[in-house]
Amino acid sequence: MKKNRFVTTLLLVGVLLLSSPLQALGYSGFGSKLSSQKEEIADGVSLIQETYQNGTTQRAIQVLDVAYSKPSVSLELYHPTPLGRLQTTTAQAFANTYDNHYVVGAINGGFVPMNMIVRNNEILHFGVTSKDADGPVFHKAAFGLNRDGQPVVADVNPVISFTHNGATYNVDSVNSTRETDKIVLYTPSENRTTTNTNQWGTEIVVVAESGSDSFKFGSQLTGTVTKVTRLGQAGNSTIPENGFVLSIQGKTLSDQFLSVKEGESISVQASINNEWKDAQFMLATGPTLVRNGAQSISMNLTSSFATTAHPRTAIGVSKDGSRVYLVTLDGRQSGYSNGATLQDFANYLISLGVHNAINLDGGGSTTMVARLPYYQNATLINRPSDGVERGVPTTLQVISTEKPKKLEINDPMLMISSLDRMTGWQATAARAEVSLSESKGTARLGEGALKLTYDYTKGETGTAAAYLKASPAREILGMPQELGLWAFGDGREHWLRGTIMDGSGQRHTINFTQEHAFNWTGWKYVRAKLPSNLPTPIKLEQVYIAQSVASKQGKGQVYFDQIEAIYQQSYQVQRFSDVKASFWGYESILNLNDLNVISGFNDGTFKPNDSITREQTAIMIARALNLSANGQKTALKDVKQDSFYYDAIVAVEKAGIMTGKTSDTFSPQEKLTRAEMAVILQRAYRLTGSTDNPFPDVKPSHWAFKAIDALKSNQLANGLPDGTYGLNKVTTRAEFSAFLDRARQQ
């Protein structure tokens, strides 16, 4: 039976993540609603998660319902530094979280390449639009906060131009990549210090008059030409800190400005429609989806972008502006969520109560993160179609002043996964072939374990690895000190490792063993320490085995069972189901298990009271002393070369520690007597010494007398309750473990 502490986890996760069922929102366009949950993740911010099915078509939707009128809640447009750098939505949320400013939800923003981005009326970027109405950003529209801080979806009508000698010319983009026959204005920004252009254009460098402000809508910058680089000359002009560069591509356009000279005056100016004047921020995107509570899609509805079922992202606003809806719909994942057309997506938004809405970048970029109750940072909520988060240039973030709730975990351990089933797990490989299956017969706990079969001989040269990958990654409550795992080895020298991701999106490799140290056969519990003070939530991505040495890259299978999060270092797992902490030999058995000297049986038992056999003794001694056969053979006829114990028997024989029962037989399965045990330990650890009061049942003429007396002299053997040693009594597995553990510590 699996550990009962998992019940605590299930109950807690049930309270935190499932919350209360949400009543149907009145939308039937996606078919039958299979599930719907709503939970408040901060004051005024709720997370809604719904699934639908219509025949074979499935859809999974996530909604951040924001009561924007709440004073503790705000919206922000965020981008990494420099502008244009791609970063995951999770990482952007983490980067913009600090005291009294907590990102409690976010979605991916505009398209790549970027369109128009404005903050506090300053034009940070003005760029790429679709070439025709088949594209999503042909019609100019945007989402943002207007001058009054109200959320707005509205058309955008920017006019950017420059004036020279009384003539005015349109500017095609700002701080964007220069395209054929286009004019680009480059202003000082964190994104670039030069234009990063080639020789196929003219560039006019202008230093603005003193006291000039940054380039904003409604403003004009006037300056003096300080340099002109003509077509055919090297481009990549330096952008002056107090000025700008006009970059003009192509001969036709360049010829229009042959008269421009150094010392002349040039002005640049920008205007925009009234809705966006002095906007706090604006993100141009598209198409629009909903206008005035009705479907209104500002692109060709017969285009593949509109008619194909894709993952989608959108943001919408209620009629009175008091509520904002950030929405993602997963897609391209058969059996989970197929995606939606733009029309279906727009209709769903209307069912939420959206009055105006606009589409954001979708496909593999569709991402939502949210700070769940008792989590310190926002975590991934949806399932990106790429299988991993894609880096994006911008995100729209919900900010709260509400501190995250603290989670007190009193249990020393909480289960992450029982690993009884393959559901949520898959096998992947590097330079190898792998497969994953469920194992009922070889399980340490519960109903089953996962079997990872690998073949390193089929891959390319280099480090080979076989991965047990969580899909999706398993989130871990709080901040554990370690992760624990039951691992069944095949005797090969693997490196058993894992990968976790912290709340900032940073990955960390953890070690369950040292390199080549996953070398035992059978079950063993292993622990991996986690870096301290990581931002939460922590996610377990994978557990894997690796082998860098070509000569050791064979094939085989390993098993894994029950992964646990350990919160207290004092936590101890019951290594063997039949060896309780109260058992007299408990400590010695654990010590030898830690050293890989013993691993028990496949069913998780140790059978401490069973008699130990000579072959079992050989393997324990070989492991304890790190003895190897080194390719040597034995003449003992009853030791089969394909036996699991063959190398160990050869090793102890060549070391002179154990010999045959006769000149040509070893009797591998014969039970070990206490007399034989004494001789083996005396030889293995070169014990010396004698006593004045040997055991009464051991005569000086007995072949094991010196060895037994040496054990007594070294206080390794105290005898039986009646004062005798028990020469011919068989040795139990627990007794030999205790004697071996004492001897190795001499």
Secondary structure by P-SEA (a helix, b strand, c coil): ccccaaaaaaaaaaacccccccccccccccccccbbbbbbccccbbbbbbccccccbbbbbbbbccccccccccccccccccccccccaaaaaaaacccccccccccccccccccbbbccccccbbbbbbccccccccccccccccccccccbbbbbbbbbcccccbbbbbccccccccccbbbbbccccccccccccccbbbbbbbcccccccccccbbbbbbbccccccccccbbbbbccbbbbbbccaaaaaacccccccbbbbbbbbbccccccccbbbbbcccccccccbbbcccccccccccccccccccccccccbbbbbbbbcccccccccccaaaaaaaaaaacccbbbbcccccccbbbbbccccccccccccccccbbbbbcbbbbbbbccccbbbbbcccccccccccccccbbbbbccccbbbbbbccccccccbbbbbbbbccccccccccccccccccccccccccbbbbbbbbccccccccccccccccbbbbbbcccccccccccbbbbbbbccccccccbbbcccccccccccccccccccccbbbbbccccccccccccccccccaaaaaaaaaaaccccccccccccccccccaaaaaaaaaaaacccccccccccccccccccaaaaaaaaaaaccccccccccccccccccaaaaaaaaaaaaccccccccccccccccccaaaaaaaaaaaccccccccccccccccccaaaaaaaaaaaaac
